């Protein structure tokens, strides 16, 4: 009878190969989830940057309507630079935002790409993935 128990015990246990196969399958599934999550995060960051550029462009347009010209820096949207009598801000409520990668937005006035306005852009993730994160190729964030 003891030999019968050994046979049953041997049949009910997992072999090392079966355990390794399960681990490989789990690793493949985990890598798929990580890749999908990183692409969603990238898309969310790009969407936020485009929305920020659009909101800052709108605030700059209101500033320009009040002051008669665009400011030299984005800080003028939060605090009066001191020499603007018709300043009616703050034009943005929570301060000048950082881009989703925690870098300041690039603001140039007068613009290089928008000669009669300003250029506003993000460098993206810093790896050359910033296409469309500006107010000259992103139609929804065009300079006013």
C-alpha positions as protocol buffer text, in pm:
chain_id: "A"
residue {
  index: 1
  type: UNK
  ca { x: 0 y: 0 z: 0 }
}
residue {
  index: 2
  type: UNK
  ca { x: 287 y: 239 z: 65 }
}
residue {
  index: 3
  type: UNK
  ca { x: 401 y: 207 z: -298 }
}
residue {
  index: 4
  type: UNK
  ca { x: 48 y: 310 z: -406 }
}
residue {
  index: 5
  type: UNK
  ca { x: 71 y: 628 z: -194 }
}
residue {
  index: 6
  type: UNK
  ca { x: 404 y: 717 z: -356 }
}
residue {
  index: 7
  type: UNK
  ca { x: 254 y: 685 z: -701 }
}
residue {
  index: 8
  type: UNK
  ca { x: -43 y: 907 z: -611 }
}
residue {
  index: 9
  type: UNK
  ca { x: 185 y: 1164 z: -444 }
}
residue {
  index: 10
  type: UNK
  ca { x: 408 y: 1171 z: -750 }
}
residue {
  index: 11
  type: UNK
  ca { x: 109 y: 1224 z: -981 }
}
residue {
  index: 12
  type: UNK
  ca { x: -45 y: 1505 z: -773 }
}
residue {
  index: 13
  type: UNK
  ca { x: 273 y: 1716 z: -744 }
}
residue {
  index: 14
  type: UNK
  ca { x: 387 y: 1978 z: -1001 }
}
residue {
  index: 15
  type: UNK
  ca { x: 710 y: 1914 z: -1182 }
}
residue {
  index: 16
  type: UNK
  ca { x: 981 y: 2179 z: -1202 }
}
residue {
  index: 17
  type: UNK
  ca { x: 912 y: 2223 z: -1574 }
}
residue {
  index: 18
  type: UNK
  ca { x: 542 y: 2287 z: -1511 }
}
residue {
  index: 19
  type: UNK
  ca { x: 626 y: 2548 z: -1248 }
}
residue {
  index: 20
  type: UNK
  ca { x: 875 y: 2719 z: -1479 }
}
residue {
  index: 21
  type: UNK
  ca { x: 619 y: 2720 z: -1761 }
}
residue {
  index: 22
  type: UNK
  ca { x: 364 y: 2893 z: -1535 }
}
residue {
  index: 23
  type: UNK
  ca { x: 625 y: 3153 z: -1432 }
}
residue {
  index: 24
  type: UNK
  ca { x: 711 y: 3224 z: -1797 }
}
residue {
  index: 25
  type: UNK
  ca { x: 343 y: 3270 z: -1883 }
}
residue {
  index: 26
  type: UNK
  ca { x: 297 y: 3508 z: -1590 }
}
residue {
  index: 27
  type: UNK
  ca { x: 605 y: 3707 z: -1693 }
}
residue {
  index: 28
  type: UNK
  ca { x: 477 y: 3744 z: -2050 }
}
residue {
  index: 29
  type: UNK
  ca { x: 136 y: 3860 z: -1925 }
}
residue {
  index: 30
  type: UNK
  ca { x: 298 y: 4108 z: -1686 }
}
residue {
  index: 31
  type: UNK
  ca { x: 511 y: 4256 z: -1964 }
}
residue {
  index: 32
  type: UNK
  ca { x: 202 y: 4305 z: -2182 }
}
residue {
  index: 33
  type: UNK
  ca { x: 26 y: 4490 z: -1900 }
}
residue {
  index: 34
  type: UNK
  ca { x: 330 y: 4714 z: -1839 }
}
residue {
  index: 35
  type: UNK
  ca { x: 360 y: 4804 z: -2210 }
}
residue {
  index: 36
  type: UNK
  ca { x: -11 y: 4887 z: -2233 }
}
residue {
  index: 37
  type: UNK
  ca { x: 2 y: 5094 z: -1914 }
}
residue {
  index: 38
  type: UNK
  ca { x: 302 y: 5297 z: -2033 }
}
residue {
  index: 39
  type: UNK
  ca { x: 130 y: 5382 z: -2362 }
}
residue {
  index: 40
  type: UNK
  ca { x: -181 y: 5499 z: -2174 }
}
residue {
  index: 41
  type: UNK
  ca { x: 34 y: 5714 z: -1945 }
}
residue {
  index: 42
  type: UNK
  ca { x: 213 y: 5867 z: -2245 }
}
residue {
  index: 43
  type: UNK
  ca { x: -119 y: 5950 z: -2413 }
}
residue {
  index: 44
  type: UNK
  ca { x: -257 y: 6105 z: -2091 }
}
residue {
  index: 45
  type: UNK
  ca { x: 55 y: 6321 z: -2050 }
}
residue {
  index: 46
  type: UNK
  ca { x: 30 y: 6443 z: -2410 }
}
residue {
  index: 47
  type: UNK
  ca { x: -339 y: 6524 z: -2367 }
}
residue {
  index: 48
  type: UNK
  ca { x: -266 y: 6721 z: -2049 }
}
residue {
  index: 49
  type: UNK
  ca { x: 16 y: 6915 z: -2217 }
}
residue {
  index: 50
  type: UNK
  ca { x: -210 y: 7007 z: -2510 }
}
residue {
  index: 51
  type: UNK
  ca { x: -484 y: 7119 z: -2270 }
}
residue {
  index: 52
  type: UNK
  ca { x: -235 y: 7327 z: -2069 }
}
residue {
  index: 53
  type: UNK
  ca { x: -105 y: 7492 z: -2386 }
}
residue {
  index: 54
  type: UNK
  ca { x: -460 y: 7571 z: -2493 }
}
residue {
  index: 55
  type: UNK
  ca { x: -549 y: 7715 z: -2149 }
}
residue {
  index: 56
  type: UNK
  ca { x: -230 y: 7921 z: -2131 }
}
residue {
  index: 57
  type: UNK
  ca { x: -293 y: 8049 z: -2485 }
}
residue {
  index: 58
  type: UNK
  ca { x: -640 y: 8162 z: -2380 }
}
residue {
  index: 59
  type: UNK
  ca { x: -504 y: 8334 z: -2069 }
}
residue {
  index: 60
  type: UNK
  ca { x: -238 y: 8506 z: -2280 }
}
residue {
  index: 61
  type: UNK
  ca { x: -509 y: 8631 z: -2519 }
}
residue {
  index: 62
  type: UNK
  ca { x: -703 y: 8785 z: -2229 }
}
residue {
  index: 63
  type: UNK
  ca { x: -382 y: 8939 z: -2092 }
}
residue {
  index: 64
  type: UNK
  ca { x: -308 y: 9085 z: -2437 }
}
residue {
  index: 65
  type: UNK
  ca { x: -661 y: 9229 z: -2459 }
}
residue {
  index: 66
  type: UNK
  ca { x: -616 y: 9398 z: -2119 }
}
residue {
  index: 67
  type: UNK
  ca { x: -254 y: 9510 z: -2144 }
}
residue {
  index: 68
  type: UNK
  ca { x: -229 y: 9575 z: -2518 }
}
residue {
  index: 69
  type: UNK
  ca { x: 60 y: 9334 z: -2573 }
}
residue {
  index: 70
  type: UNK
  ca { x: 174 y: 8987 z: -2472 }
}
residue {
  index: 71
  type: UNK
  ca { x: 388 y: 8954 z: -2158 }
}
residue {
  index: 72
  type: UNK
  ca { x: 762 y: 8884 z: -2154 }
}
residue {
  index: 73
  type: UNK
  ca { x: 710 y: 8576 z: -1936 }
}
residue {
  index: 74
  type: UNK
  ca { x: 428 y: 8349 z: -1824 }
}
residue {
  index: 75
  type: UNK
  ca { x: 471 y: 8476 z: -1467 }
}
residue {
  index: 76
  type: UNK
  ca { x: 285 y: 8793 z: -1573 }
}
residue {
  index: 77
  type: UNK
  ca { x: -29 y: 8580 z: -1592 }
}
residue {
  index: 78
  type: UNK
  ca { x: -13 y: 8536 z: -1214 }
}
residue {
  index: 79
  type: UNK
  ca { x: 139 y: 8860 z: -1083 }
}
residue {
  index: 80
  type: UNK
  ca { x: 147 y: 9208 z: -1228 }
}
residue {
  index: 81
  type: UNK
  ca { x: 500 y: 9277 z: -1349 }
}
residue {
  index: 82
  type: UNK
  ca { x: 455 y: 9624 z: -1200 }
}
residue {
  index: 83
  type: UNK
  ca { x: 434 y: 9841 z: -1508 }
}
residue {
  index: 84
  type: UNK
  ca { x: 100 y: 9729 z: -1654 }
}
residue {
  index: 85
  type: UNK
  ca { x: -175 y: 9969 z: -1539 }
}
residue {
  index: 86
  type: UNK
  ca { x: -459 y: 9772 z: -1705 }
}
residue {
  index: 87
  type: UNK
  ca { x: -344 y: 9436 z: -1567 }
}
residue {
  index: 88
  type: UNK
  ca { x: -662 y: 9262 z: -1451 }
}
residue {
  index: 89
  type: UNK
  ca { x: -526 y: 8926 z: -1333 }
}
residue {
  index: 90
  type: UNK
  ca { x: -445 y: 8680 z: -1218 }
}
residue {
  index: 91
  type: UNK
  ca { x: -528 y: 8524 z: -1553 }
}
residue {
  index: 92
  type: UNK
  ca { x: -465 y: 8171 z: -1427 }
}
residue {
  index: 93
  type: UNK
  ca { x: -560 y: 8062 z: -1078 }
}
residue {
  index: 94
  type: UNK
  ca { x: -307 y: 7806 z: -960 }
}
residue {
  index: 95
  type: UNK
  ca { x: 13 y: 7956 z: -1088 }
}
residue {
  index: 96
  type: UNK
  ca { x: 197 y: 7872 z: -1408 }
}
residue {
  index: 97
  type: UNK
  ca { x: 175 y: 7494 z: -1445 }
}
residue {
  index: 98
  type: UNK
  ca { x: 466 y: 7265 z: -1514 }
}
residue {
  index: 99
  type: UNK
  ca { x: 426 y: 7029 z: -1806 }
}
residue {
  index: 100
  type: UNK
  ca { x: 332 y: 6666 z: -1725 }
}
residue {
  index: 101
  type: UNK
  ca { x: 703 y: 6572 z: -1722 }
}
residue {
  index: 102
  type: UNK
  ca { x: 767 y: 6838 z: -1454 }
}
residue {
  index: 103
  type: UNK
  ca { x: 943 y: 7088 z: -1681 }
}
residue {
  index: 104
  type: UNK
  ca { x: 842 y: 7449 z: -1745 }
}
residue {
  index: 105
  type: UNK
  ca { x: 658 y: 7529 z: -2066 }
}
residue {
  index: 106
  type: UNK
  ca { x: 865 y: 7713 z: -2327 }
}
residue {
  index: 107
  type: UNK
  ca { x: 729 y: 8062 z: -2395 }
}
residue {
  index: 108
  type: UNK
  ca { x: 881 y: 8295 z: -2653 }
}
residue {
  index: 109
  type: UNK
  ca { x: 748 y: 8639 z: -2736 }
}
residue {
  index: 110
  type: UNK
  ca { x: 767 y: 8756 z: -3008 }
}
residue {
  index: 111
  type: UNK
  ca { x: 724 y: 8410 z: -3153 }
}
residue {
  index: 112
  type: UNK
  ca { x: 950 y: 8247 z: -3407 }
}
residue {
  index: 113
  type: UNK
  ca { x: 675 y: 8024 z: -3546 }
}
residue {
  index: 114
  type: UNK
  ca { x: 395 y: 8274 z: -3473 }
}
residue {
  index: 115
  type: UNK
  ca { x: 555 y: 8599 z: -3585 }
}
residue {
  index: 116
  type: UNK
  ca { x: 256 y: 8813 z: -3477 }
}
residue {
  index: 117
  type: UNK
  ca { x: 210 y: 8632 z: -3149 }
}
residue {
  index: 118
  type: UNK
  ca { x: 393 y: 8394 z: -2919 }
}
residue {
  index: 119
  type: UNK
  ca { x: 533 y: 8044 z: -2926 }
}
residue {
  index: 120
  type: UNK
  ca { x: 428 y: 7811 z: -2646 }
}
residue {
  index: 121
  type: UNK
  ca { x: 548 y: 7453 z: -2626 }
}
residue {
  index: 122
  type: UNK
  ca { x: 654 y: 7156 z: -2415 }
}
residue {
  index: 123
  type: UNK
  ca { x: 966 y: 6948 z: -2466 }
}
residue {
  index: 124
  type: UNK
  ca { x: 760 y: 6638 z: -2394 }
}
residue {
  index: 125
  type: UNK
  ca { x: 933 y: 6352 z: -2220 }
}
residue {
  index: 126
  type: UNK
  ca { x: 1276 y: 6482 z: -2315 }
}
residue {
  index: 127
  type: UNK
  ca { x: 1337 y: 6201 z: -2564 }
}
residue {
  index: 128
  type: UNK
  ca { x: 1224 y: 6381 z: -2877 }
}
residue {
  index: 129
  type: UNK
  ca { x: 859 y: 6284 z: -2833 }
}
residue {
  index: 130
  type: UNK
  ca { x: 708 y: 6632 z: -2832 }
}
residue {
  index: 131
  type: UNK
  ca { x: 548 y: 6651 z: -3176 }
}
residue {
  index: 132
  type: UNK
  ca { x: 231 y: 6858 z: -3163 }
}
residue {
  index: 133
  type: UNK
  ca { x: 292 y: 6981 z: -2808 }
}
residue {
  index: 134
  type: UNK
  ca { x: 300 y: 7343 z: -2916 }
}
residue {
  index: 135
  type: UNK
  ca { x: 71 y: 7622 z: -3031 }
}
residue {
  index: 136
  type: UNK
  ca { x: 189 y: 7627 z: -3394 }
}
residue {
  index: 137
  type: UNK
  ca { x: 121 y: 7265 z: -3497 }
}
residue {
  index: 138
  type: UNK
  ca { x: -156 y: 7190 z: -3247 }
}
residue {
  index: 139
  type: UNK
  ca { x: -469 y: 7355 z: -3398 }
}
residue {
  index: 140
  type: UNK
  ca { x: -665 y: 7345 z: -3072 }
}
residue {
  index: 141
  type: UNK
  ca { x: -394 y: 7549 z: -2898 }
}
residue {
  index: 142
  type: UNK
  ca { x: -325 y: 7803 z: -3171 }
}
residue {
  index: 143
  type: UNK
  ca { x: -208 y: 8148 z: -3072 }
}
residue {
  index: 144
  type: UNK
  ca { x: -479 y: 8410 z: -3076 }
}
